[in-house]
Amino acid sequence: MLAPRASKKFTLHFCADLESKGDKLASGRQTVLHPGAMAETIFSKILRGEIPAHKVYEDAHVLAFLDVGPLSHGHTLVIPKEEVATVGELSDEASAAIGRVLPRLCRAVVEATGVVDYNILQNNGSPAHQAVMHVHFHIIPKPNDTEGLGVLWPAGKLGDGEAIASKITQALRRDKPTVRTPSAFSGFSDVPAQTKAPAKGAGKGLVTTAYTDGACSGNPGPGGWAWAIEGGAYGSGADSATTNQRMELNAAWEAVKSIEGPLLIVSDSTYVVNCFKSRWHVGWKKRAWKNSKNEPVANRDLWEPFIELVLARKNVQFQWVKGHSGHPMNDLVDRLAVEAGQRGAGVSGDDSSLA
């Protein structure tokens, strides 16, 4: 977040509407997104150069710039160019890129300010005081008692440390590392480490990567959906009266229903991916299936059973891929979805290379 100045009581104050104010100052208007979409952040606009910033460092994966509301002189923000909300959503590549440059930035801030003491602050989620939903780290020099970060630390007692330590260890064993590999499209593809999609159907031990897409002519109008495993099974279907969002949803849902074992769904639909990566579904359920605008969630008839299935399986992950950028599998499922919509019927098979 862009942090305001520190109070003398060492209490952290966070401006939740700063992002929207920055948008208005930069463009004079609010960005309009499709219902349920994660709002674009002010950091997205800084990354695109639409909002000026005092940049101190930039490479292919990381940008660092001065905070416009510093807690102390030299207060610096460090963000990944990968646009996700929390640290837990970062790919291993983006995490490593941050880790490589963060110590260098700290040393540079110390040298530039002459202040040897500093805090690194990183928040995840609104209850944890995150106001801008794009991962970011603060480097905050601490020159004296009244400047810099003030922290209230109501320490408790550890209690049953063995139980929670065991749970964390078990969770780490289930959470396989991911690596991002250059692909034919403009960007990277997140693939679980040591993962290979089976040549035929889906395996039960390794993570299977399935690509999904939806298409609609007219929107609303006739449409189709498709999913495919590289060198493995594939399927598609059609609806005579539908929307693009419903077809994107159907494609991912059908893949989850059809493929057993650990599964990575790769989709060019942020509508599908962000529901799970940004946990939209948690807010929808808390608000009795209302979105952040207090309007009924669109396509609830598809979302509700799909979300229940994904949560029940506990072994399905989602990753976004840029559409129409030359990625061979994204292009394949796009073609299959379009053809299904045109025919009014789907196809299926055991070898997607023959589709």
Steps between C-alpha positions, in 0.01 A plus 500: 500500500596864478546570869410829672729667749550331833316623807683583823313218673672247274164385367481392137234687305395363164306687233279242332365744243838642396507277193170630365605860574820443307300365207283811493798731514676312222215459254201699622284189484455160658597183313196289414551124527272204437292387800704306754836601352785591731541877486808627323747652745695822490815285473372360169493854364846576634631185331347615171641850541155661522578646844843657568722365775852565631648169386818383669531151345346297220572166332291244310318388814524771768433873532598719797396861553461757778179499707304824442393504867823393672523402864859625485749643250591233244188284554503271196244260351608180326247317279509200266385559144298182537157635594371295792355615830692304764840341552347154500387549140845592366678260267839370612663710230342826618578413862863429416526825304376696803736310729801573281446875485351579843832485694666721236220755527529500879873568478437779249236665722736481799783660301277772351332599828784432744246314719625152590180377668193417296187284481375286214119489506280272291123456547264238355124563500281783621481380865882503496492868389563444129330784307643448150434143387831452321789338686739765633779540750583818693858590587455754781805671655473544880711808585345569843205430729257731321574419134469171317283203586320481833388153606260379768593141588253338743708186558316190615616153607603224258283231654496175301790582269556140394151469348515814286861429398390155381210647300728752330751227414227282350364792297849565359529137391176534304594834345729412211737769368409666171734621232418741220635402161514716186236398251409584143268775619604837640560415864554195717311187591479377859549123513546297820859378528572150366156487341431326173157471345423136414483407132160341545241621751603612846743354750427459871846581639631791298325830450309512172490831314175561311439801275147640478318763297153621408360684200174669411367656182304814580543476878225409568453251223611148402824392661739218580749388762805274491774350714810304403810336645812538289544167322209360702123505532278785385131589490266774386132592508250759383201709605259668260437803724778600737774754582877496481531494879272198527702315238827582679346370820366185335837422347679506836217319680487221241878456525482470878215248470680296234859484629596315815797569725696822568405750232618840372240688294661751261251754366512837327194604702577715805131452583568131564853518639451788744195342659740251656837676504352816651234306694201692366282207601569563869355851481207383286398243759542742791274748320239233419610481135527874448804662340695796639237734354229312693358366175413133437800301377460429130490136390443371852336186357839403357727654762344334803542133399836575334641664813367220720671241279834683499497551877398140562785365285772711667740421216404749228700816426445776245738703285441779250650498152486788252249418227552528125876536541628192322491253789432171316272342762304819561456533123387137481225527763393833352456332160317203648262732689428710190440190288268350762295819506479507122396134477271513800667185630824400668767238440731294719803279463811351660773688313473878474781511243253344255214740579 
